[in-house]
Structure formats: structure tokens, C-alpha cells
Amino acid sequence: MKKRFGALLVALFVFVLVAYGAQTPKATTLKGWVSDSECAAHGDKKCSNKDHVAKGAKLVIVTEGDNKIWTVTNPSTVADHQGHHIQVKATTDPEKATITVQEVKMLKEGS
């Protein structure tokens, strides 16, 4: 009886770990420009006008290639890079079009 109960606990523990692992978003690396939602909506991915953010626009990352606009959930991580070409390590939520930045690296234009 004790062996069965122990095996049941171990199986339950493994199940919980697998379920948790499937829900944890994986970090990805993206390249793009830090802009604001106002400029990005008008196609300006290199906008560095900080007045827009002061007036309520959100900081966003516009990715290279597909020009997808990701709203940054932790804007303080990229605030100093507005208008710059960057590479980020981040987790994304495609349903909400949001990105949570973990690391930022400046890139040279055209990299």
C-alpha cells in the first residue's frame, strides 16, 4: 500500500512539472526598433519622439522583416533605446501582441 501511494505521489509530481513546463513561455530573440504606438501605427519604426510616450503612447518593438508591432509590458527596460535598432531576449504573447523584455542589446543599423 505504501509503495502504491509513493508511486502515485511521484507520478502526480511529474505530471505537475510537465503541466507547468508547458505553460511557461520560452524566451525568444528578436531584432527590431524601439518606437512608440503612435509612430508605429503610422509606419515610423525608428521614432524617438519621447513626447508621444509622455502623452500616453506605449513603447513598442517593431520587428525586422515582418514589421510586427509588439507592445512592451515592461517599458523601463527599453525606454533609453527609443528610436534605436536593438536585439532583445524576451517572451511574447502573440494573442495580446505583447512582449516582456529580459535583455536588450544595441545593434548597428543594418545588422
N, C-alpha and C positions, 0 to 999 in steps of 0.2 A: 504494500500500500504506500509506504514512504517513497519507494523508488518511482512509482507512477506519479505521485504528487510532485516529486522533484523534477521528473521529466516534463510534466505539464508546466511547471514554472519556467523551466529553461525554454520550452517551446514558446510560451507566451512572451518571454523576454525577447527572443529572437524576432518574433512577429512584430512587436512594438518597435524594435530597432529598424526593421525593414520598412515599416509603415512611415516612421519618422524620416528616414533617409529619402524616401520617395517624395516627401513633401518639402524637403529643404531645397531651395533654389540653388542651382550651381552658378558659380561666378563665371562670367564670360569676359573676353577682352574685345573692346570696340574702339574704333578710331572715328573721330569726328571733330566738330567745332562746338564750343560753348556759346550759346546765344540766349536770347530770351524769347518767350512765347509770342510776343508782339512782332518782333522782327522775323522769327522763323515762319510765322503764319503768312508773311508776305514774301517768303523765299530768301531772306537775308540770313544765311547761316553763320556769317562772320561778324555779327553785330556786337559792338562793345559799348553801346549806349546804356550806361548804368541808370539813367533817369527812368527808363521803362520799368526796371525792377523796383525802383523806389516808388513808382506809381502803381505797383501791384502785379506786374508781369512776372511769370515764373521763369526760373532759369531752366534751360533745356539743353540737351545734346542733340545735334543734328548729325547723323552718322554719314560716313563716307559712302559713296556708291549709290545707296538707295535713298538717301536724304530723309530717313525716318526720324521723326521728332519724338524724343523721349523726355518726359518731364522729370527733373531731378528731385527725388524725395528728400535728399539731404544737401540743399544748395550751398551750404557753407563750404563743402569740400571742393567746389568748383568756382566759387564766387570770384576769386582772384584771377581766373583764367577766361573770363568773358571775352569773346572775340578771338580766342586762341585755338589753334589746332592741337588736339590732345589725343592721348590714348588712355582709356580707363579700364580698370578691372572692376566689374560691377555685376550685380544681379538685376535682372529685368523682370517686369511683369507685363507680358505682351497684351493681356486683356485690358489693363489700365493705361498702357503706354507709359509706364514709369520705370525709372532706373534708380538704383541705390548704389552710389559710387563708393568703392572701397579704397582704390588707389588711382592717382592721376599722374600722368607723365606728359610733359610738353613735347610736341613734335615740331620739326621744321616744316615749313609749308612745302607740300608736295611729297612728304614722306609717307 
